[in-house]
Amino acid sequence: FLLELSRAATERFCRPRPPSMAASVGQSKPSRAAATLMLDDALAKIIHRDGSKGIKNAKLHGMAPLGAHSCMGDFPADLAPDAWKHVKVKPGKGGTLQRSASSPALGVSGTGLGGSNYGTGTMHAAFVGLGGVPRGLAPPPPKAGASAPRPNPPSQFRVFYDRGDLPIAIMHGAVGGGRIAWKVDIEKLDFHHYLPIFFDGAREQEEPYRFLAVQGVYDMLEKGGPKILPVVPQLIIPLKTALNTRNPVVICTILKIIQSLVKSGDMIGEALVPYYRQLLPVLNIFKNNNLNIGDKIDYNQRKNMNLGGIIAETLEVLEVHGGEDAFINIKYMIPTYESSVIG
């Protein structure tokens, strides 16, 4: 009796399920890179309960696109005059670097005679006096700000997705992480049109744009085949824009995508060599940005988010797959780089 009951239960619960409509068209594999970004955001919300590391704080300081007031668009100006009053920096003008503190037209305060404050660039500025009379101390040298994050402008992916022009949808409840349900076969897509859009969306920091763009890039690189190589010149501007944000998380995400791009087909590494001057200057700034923890254990290394390490790994991949001219071009842009191929 128990044996027959076991067989009946096996036939009932282990019978193959009919394929769903989404899976019959196209279903992506779960991406560890896209899922890791979502888990990091959730972990940051738990650790930083004040919201100092979230997307709302980035919007507040003008470092991320503000988006729309609602799914129907922005509220009328006469009905919501103070919609953005909590934003410290005006949209589209935030996060820009200031001029040097020694610039004559900046007006940085200094200490003059009798404790008076005078601005730099006036006749009362430091070391600018009449008859050699000292006017106080000169302002200290300013920070260069070469590694400071820049504002992340809205991407074309955000515009196309909000408009419903992309053949993708989130497959909720997928086992092993989020997935994308493609409405058409990836092999039938126009890569000249869609691949640059997905690459441009990989620098997004807000969900669901970031997950869909990053997961979509990996799906298209996996199944693109010979369609990827002709589109390489159109990918340079989205990659350069993402790297120029100088956001460590965005840079790590883009570098992982570059590695997958180079390995996705033949001659793609050689096709990227003429564009090293657009892609490598930012990597030269963060090349030595490694985490020095002494003899401690870095439990975060499985996520591969160490900026200096992933830059070195990416440069090695570019050299190996870039042909005979790759090393000399990398060396030209990053003088401290040592070849991993030439002994």
C-alpha positions in Angstrom: 0.0 0.0 0.0 2.8 2.5 0.9 4.6 1.6 -2.4 1.5 2.3 -4.4 0.9 5.6 -2.6 4.4 6.7 -3.2 4.1 6.0 -6.9 0.8 7.9 -7.1 2.4 10.9 -5.4 5.4 10.8 -7.7 3.2 10.7 -10.8 1.1 13.6 -9.5 3.7 16.0 -8.2 6.6 15.2 -10.5 4.9 15.3 -13.9 6.4 17.9 -16.3 4.6 21.2 -16.2 3.4 22.8 -19.5 5.7 25.6 -20.7 4.4 29.0 -19.9 3.7 31.6 -22.5 6.8 33.7 -21.4 9.1 30.7 -21.5 7.9 29.7 -24.9 9.1 33.0 -26.4 12.3 33.6 -24.5 13.5 33.3 -20.9 16.8 34.5 -19.7 19.2 32.8 -17.3 19.6 34.5 -13.8 22.6 36.8 -13.9 24.8 36.9 -10.8 25.9 40.4 -11.6 22.4 41.8 -11.8 21.2 39.9 -8.7 24.3 41.0 -6.7 23.5 44.7 -7.3 20.0 44.2 -6.0 21.3 42.4 -2.9 23.8 45.1 -2.2 21.1 47.7 -2.3 19.0 45.7 0.1 22.0 45.3 2.4 22.8 49.0 2.3 19.3 49.8 3.4 19.7 47.5 6.4 23.1 48.8 7.4 22.5 52.5 6.6 19.1 53.1 8.1 19.4 56.9 7.7 19.3 56.4 3.9 22.7 58.0 3.3 23.7 55.2 0.8 20.4 54.8 -1.0 19.1 56.0 -4.4 16.9 58.7 -2.7 20.0 60.3 -1.2 21.6 60.3 -4.7 18.6 62.0 -6.1 18.6 64.5 -3.3 22.1 65.6 -4.2 21.6 65.6 -7.9 23.7 62.5 -8.6 20.9 60.4 -10.1 17.9 61.3 -12.3 14.9 62.4 -10.4 12.4 60.6 -12.6 8.7 61.5 -12.9 6.2 62.4 -10.1 4.0 59.5 -11.1 3.4 56.8 -13.7 1.4 59.4 -15.6 4.2 62.0 -15.7 4.9 65.1 -13.8 2.3 67.1 -11.9 1.3 70.5 -13.3 3.5 73.4 -12.1 0.5 75.3 -10.7 -0.7 72.3 -8.7 2.7 71.2 -7.3 4.9 74.3 -7.2 7.1 72.8 -4.4 7.5 69.4 -5.8 11.3 69.6 -5.9 11.9 71.9 -2.9 13.5 69.1 -0.9 16.2 68.6 -3.6 19.4 70.4 -2.6 20.6 70.7 -6.1 18.5 71.7 -9.1 17.8 68.9 -11.6 20.3 68.9 -14.4 22.7 71.3 -12.7 23.8 69.2 -9.7 27.1 67.8 -8.8 29.2 69.9 -11.1 32.7 70.5 -10.0 33.5 74.0 -8.6 36.4 76.1 -9.9 39.7 76.2 -8.1 39.8 78.1 -4.8 42.7 80.2 -6.2 40.6 81.3 -9.2 40.3 85.2 -9.2 36.6 85.2 -10.0 35.5 82.7 -7.3 35.4 84.9 -4.3 36.7 82.5 -1.6 36.8 84.0 1.8 40.2 84.8 3.3 41.4 86.5 6.5 42.4 90.2 6.0 43.6 92.9 8.4 41.7 93.2 11.6 39.9 89.9 11.1 37.9 91.0 8.1 36.9 88.5 5.5 37.6 89.4 1.9 37.2 87.4 -1.2 39.9 86.1 -3.4 40.3 88.2 -6.6 39.7 91.6 -4.9 42.3 94.2 -3.9 41.9 92.9 -0.3 42.8 89.3 -1.2 45.7 87.5 0.5 49.1 88.7 -0.6 47.4 91.4 -2.8 47.9 94.7 -1.2 49.0 98.3 -1.7 52.6 99.1 -0.9 53.5 95.5 0.1 51.2 95.4 3.1 50.3 91.8 3.9 46.6 91.0 3.6 46.5 87.6 5.4 47.0 84.0 4.4 46.4 82.6 1.0 43.7 79.9 0.7 44.9 76.3 0.8 45.3 74.4 -2.4 42.0 72.9 -3.5 41.4 69.2 -4.1 41.6 68.1 -7.6 38.5 66.0 -7.4 39.6 63.6 -10.1 38.0 60.6 -8.4 34.9 62.4 -7.2 31.6 60.9 -8.6 29.9 62.8 -11.3 26.1 63.2 -11.8 24.6 60.3 -13.7 22.4 61.7 -16.4 19.2 59.9 -17.5 19.8 57.0 -20.0 18.0 56.3 -23.2 17.0 52.9 -21.7 14.9 54.7 -19.1 13.1 56.6 -21.8 12.4 53.6 -24.0 11.3 51.4 -21.1 8.9 54.0 -19.7 7.5 54.4 -23.2 7.0 50.6 -23.5 9.2 50.3 -26.6 11.4 47.5 -25.3 10.4 43.8 -25.8 11.1 42.8 -22.2 9.3 42.2 -18.9 10.3 41.1 -15.4 9.6 37.5 -14.7 8.6 37.7 -11.0 9.0 34.7 -8.8 11.8 33.1 -10.8 13.8 30.5 -9.0 17.5 31.4 -8.6 17.1 35.2 -8.9 15.2 37.6 -11.2 14.9 36.9 -14.9 13.7 38.7 -18.0 10.9 37.4 -20.1 11.7 38.3 -23.7 8.6 38.9 -25.8 10.6 38.0 -29.0 13.6 35.7 -29.7 16.9 37.5 -28.9 18.4 36.2 -32.1 15.7 38.1 -34.1 16.4 41.5 -32.5 18.0 44.4 -34.3 21.3 44.6 -32.4 22.2 47.9 -34.0 19.1 49.4 -32.3 18.7 47.6 -29.0 22.2 46.7 -27.9 23.4 50.3 -27.5 20.2 51.1 -25.6 20.8 48.3 -23.1 24.5 49.3 -22.7 23.4 52.8 -22.0 21.0 51.6 -19.3 23.7 49.6 -17.5 24.8 52.7 -15.7 21.4 53.2 -14.1 21.3 53.0 -10.3 17.5 52.6 -9.8 15.4 49.6 -10.2 13.9 48.1 -12.4 16.0 50.0 -15.0 19.4 48.7 -13.8 18.3 45.1 -13.4 16.6 44.9 -16.8 19.5 46.7 -18.6 22.3 44.6 -17.0 20.5 41.3 -17.4 19.5 42.3 -20.9 23.1 43.0 -21.9 24.3 39.6 -20.7 21.4 37.9 -22.5 22.2 39.7 -25.8 25.9 39.0 -25.5 25.3 35.4 -24.8 23.0 34.8 -27.9 24.2 37.6 -30.2 27.0 35.7 -32.0 28.2 37.4 -35.2 25.7 40.3 -34.7 27.8 41.9 -31.9 31.0 42.8 -33.8 29.4 45.3 -36.2 27.7 47.1 -33.3 31.0 47.7 -31.3 31.5 51.3 -32.5 28.0 52.2 -31.3 28.8 50.9 -27.8 31.7 53.2 -27.1 29.7 56.3 -26.2 27.5 54.5 -23.7 30.6 52.8 -22.2 32.5 56.1 -22.0 29.5 57.9 -20.4 29.1 55.2 -17.8 32.9 55.2 -16.9 32.9 59.0 -16.7 30.4 59.0 -13.9 33.3 57.7 -11.7 30.9 55.9 -9.5 32.7 52.8 -8.2 29.6 50.5 -8.4 28.9 51.7 -12.0 32.5 51.2 -13.0 32.6 47.7 -11.7 29.4 46.8 -13.5 30.6 48.2 -16.8 34.0 46.5 -16.5 32.3 43.1 -16.0 30.2 43.9 -19.1 33.4 44.8 -21.1 34.9 41.5 -20.2 31.8 39.6 -21.3 31.8 41.7 -24.5 35.4 40.9 -25.4 34.8 37.1 -24.8 31.5 37.0 -26.6 32.9 36.6 -30.1 36.0 36.6 -32.3 37.7 39.9 -33.3 35.7 42.0 -30.7 38.8 42.5 -28.6 40.7 43.8 -31.7 37.8 46.0 -32.6 38.0 47.8 -29.2 41.7 48.7 -29.6 41.2 51.9 -31.5 38.8 53.1 -28.8 41.2 52.7 -25.8 41.7 56.5 -25.6 38.0 56.9 -24.8 37.8 54.0 -22.3 41.1 53.8 -20.4 41.7 57.3 -18.9 39.2 56.7 -16.1 40.8 53.3 -15.4 44.1 55.0 -15.0 42.7 57.1 -12.2 41.3 54.1 -10.2 44.0 51.5 -11.1 45.5 51.5 -7.6 42.2 51.8 -5.7 42.6 48.6 -3.8 41.3 47.7 -0.4 44.1 47.4 2.2 42.8 45.3 5.1 46.1 43.8 6.3 45.7 40.2 7.4 41.9 40.4 7.7 39.5 38.4 5.5 37.5 40.2 2.8 34.2 38.3 2.7 33.0 40.6 -0.1 35.5 39.3 -2.6 33.0 36.8 -4.0 31.1 39.7 -5.4 34.2 40.9 -7.3 33.5 44.6 -6.5 37.1 45.6 -5.6 37.8 48.4 -8.1 41.5 48.0 -8.4 41.4 44.3 -8.8 38.7 44.3 -11.5 40.5 47.0 -13.4 43.6 44.9 -13.5 41.6 41.9 -14.6 39.9 43.8 -17.3 43.2 45.1 -18.7 44.5 41.6 -18.8 41.5 40.4 -20.8 41.8 43.3 -23.2 45.5 42.5 -23.8 44.9 38.8 -24.3 42.1 39.3 -26.7 43.2 42.5 -28.3 45.9 41.2 -30.6 49.5 42.4 -31.1 48.7 46.1 -30.8 46.7 45.9 -27.5 49.6 46.1 -25.1 51.3 49.2 -26.7 48.0 51.0 -26.7 47.2 50.1 -23.1 50.7 51.2 -22.1 50.2 54.5 -23.8 47.1 55.3 -21.8 48.2 53.6 -18.5 52.0 53.9 -18.2 52.1 51.8 -15.0 50.5 48.7 -16.6 52.7 45.7 -16.9 52.0 43.0 -19.5 50.5 39.7 -18.4 51.5 38.1 -21.7 55.0 39.3 -22.5 57.4 37.8 -20.0 
